[in-house]
Amino acid sequence: MLINAMRIVARETGFTIIDHSFGFTAMWENDGGYLLFCLETGEWSIFDARTARSVSNGKGLGPFLAAARRRFELGPDVAQAAEKELAA
């Protein structure tokens, strides 16, 4: 399931996750912080926690992983676990 794949990335990169009926919201407090919003529909947004400005958004796991690689400490094993979850 796509939302679970995105949740794996958030959890394994150190985000604090808050689940809700539409998906989840998460906060990463390293390096100034990021806010992450992921919806069950596969849409996601990343915001700079200091300024509340959008730094990246999209839909689907591929673009999400690409953004996560640029912004978070995303290792290849985490990306593989997310891709495996999506394929399940």
N, C-alpha and C positions, 0 to 999 in steps of 0.2 A: 504494500500500500504506500502511495507516494508520501502522505503526511508522516508515516512512520519512518520512512527513509530520511526525510528532512529532520525529524526529531533525533535520529541517530547522530546526524552531523552536529546539531546543536548541543546535544548532551556530551558527545565525545570531544568537542572543542571547548568545553568549559562554560557553556551558557547555563544560566538558571532559567528553568522552563516553568511556565504557567500555562496549563492546559485550560481550554475553554471550549464551548460548544461549536465554534467555527474552525478550530485548529489549535494553535498555540502561539503564545507570545514569549519571547525570551530576551534576557539581558546578558551581555558579555561585558564584564567590568575591566578587562585588561586593556591597556593602552588607550585609556580615555573612554572606552566602551562603545558598544553597538546595541541597538535594539533590533530584534528580528521578529517579524510577523509572518506566520505561515498559515494559510487557509487550507481547508479540506479540498478545495478546488484545484490546488496546486500552485496558486498564486502566492508570491512571497515578496517581502520588502525588507531592506536593511537600512536602518537609519543611524546616523552619528548620534550617540546619546548626549553628547555635549551641546550640540546645536539643534537637534531634532530635524536635521536636513536629510532628505533621502540620498543615499549614496549608491543604491542599486536596487533593482526590482525586476521581476519577471515571472515566468510560469514554467514549471517543470523542473525535473531533477538536474538535467544537464547544465542549464544556465545557473541554477542554484549552486551546484558544485563549483563551477567556474568562478562565481562571485565569492564563494567561501574560500577558495584557494588564494584569491587576491587579498582578502580581508582578515581571515582567521588562520590559525595554525592547523590547517587541515592536512593530515597525513594521508598517504595513499591507502593505508589499511582502513581508515574511516570512510573514504570515498568508495572503496570496494564493498564495505559492509552496507552502505546506503544503496548501492546499485544492486546488491544481492537481495535486499529487502524489497526493492521495487520489482524485481523479477519474480519474487515469490508469489 
